[in-house]
């Protein structure tokens, strides 16, 4: 089917919404994935550059993700002026659970069938 990837993404997002987890924006999710799946150390400036957005945009997303416990800011011990964005156990657990929505298998097929017949 031509739109299979979009149906898979729809199924994953519907399962995520139904899970009751905190709703993350696409920007917040992209930031979270960058920190977890690219080599660090990560800084606000570097993350803003990777996303093609301003530093205040990244700061706002970090405030939310930090409040959820998914990322943490840590001061560089070598140069106290630098702040690094680091991973947390809660963030790793969130992404592992989210991965389950993407690879959901039978649940996705059932959702797609319900959507097609509805």
C-alpha positions in Angstrom: 0.0 0.0 0.0 1.3 3.4 -1.0 0.6 5.1 2.3 1.7 2.2 4.6 4.3 4.3 6.5 1.7 7.0 7.3 -0.8 4.4 8.6 2.0 2.9 10.7 2.8 6.4 12.1 -0.9 7.1 12.7 -1.3 3.8 14.6 1.8 4.6 16.7 0.5 8.1 17.5 -3.0 6.9 18.3 -1.6 4.2 20.7 0.6 6.9 22.3 -2.3 9.3 22.8 -4.4 6.5 24.3 -1.5 5.6 26.7 -2.1 8.7 28.8 1.6 9.7 28.7 2.4 13.4 28.5 1.8 14.8 25.0 5.1 15.9 23.5 5.2 18.3 20.5 7.1 17.2 17.4 9.8 19.6 18.4 10.1 18.2 21.9 10.2 14.6 20.5 12.8 15.6 17.9 15.0 17.1 20.6 14.6 14.1 22.9 15.5 11.7 20.0 18.6 13.8 19.1 19.9 13.7 22.6 19.4 10.0 22.9 20.5 8.9 19.4 23.4 11.2 18.5 26.8 11.6 20.2 27.2 14.3 22.7 28.0 16.3 24.6 24.9 18.3 23.7 24.5 22.0 24.2 21.6 24.3 23.6 23.5 26.0 20.8 24.4 22.7 19.2 20.9 21.3 19.5 19.4 24.5 18.1 21.7 24.2 15.1 20.8 20.6 14.5 17.1 21.4 14.5 17.4 24.7 12.6 15.7 26.7 15.3 16.7 29.4 17.8 18.2 28.8 21.2 15.1 30.1 23.0 13.0 27.5 21.2 15.3 24.7 22.4 15.3 26.2 25.9 11.5 26.1 26.1 11.4 22.5 24.9 14.1 21.6 27.4 12.1 23.2 30.2 9.2 20.9 29.4 11.4 17.8 28.9 13.3 18.6 32.1 10.1 19.0 34.0 9.0 15.6 32.9 12.4 14.2 33.9 13.3 13.1 30.4 16.4 15.3 30.0 18.6 17.1 32.5 20.9 20.1 32.3 24.4 19.7 33.8 27.1 22.2 34.3 30.5 21.3 32.7 32.9 20.8 35.6 35.9 21.8 33.4 34.3 25.1 32.2 31.4 26.2 34.5 30.1 28.5 31.8 29.0 25.5 29.7 25.7 23.6 30.2 25.3 20.2 28.8 22.0 18.5 28.1 22.1 14.9 29.3 19.9 11.8 29.3 18.0 10.4 32.2 16.6 7.0 33.1 13.1 8.3 32.8 13.7 9.6 29.3 15.2 6.3 28.2 12.2 4.5 29.6 9.8 6.9 27.8 11.5 6.2 24.5 11.6 2.5 25.0 7.8 2.6 25.7 7.3 4.8 22.6 9.3 2.4 20.5 6.7 -0.2 21.5 4.0 1.9 19.9 5.9 2.0 16.7 6.6 -1.7 16.5 3.1 -2.6 17.9 2.4 -5.4 15.5 -1.0 -7.0 16.1 -2.4 -3.9 17.8 -1.5 -1.8 14.8 -3.2 -4.2 12.4 -6.4 -4.2 14.6 -6.4 -0.4 14.7 -6.0 -0.2 10.9 -8.8 -2.7 10.4 -11.1 -0.8 12.7 -10.2 2.4 10.9 -10.9 0.9 7.5 -14.3 -0.5 8.5 -15.4 2.6 10.4 
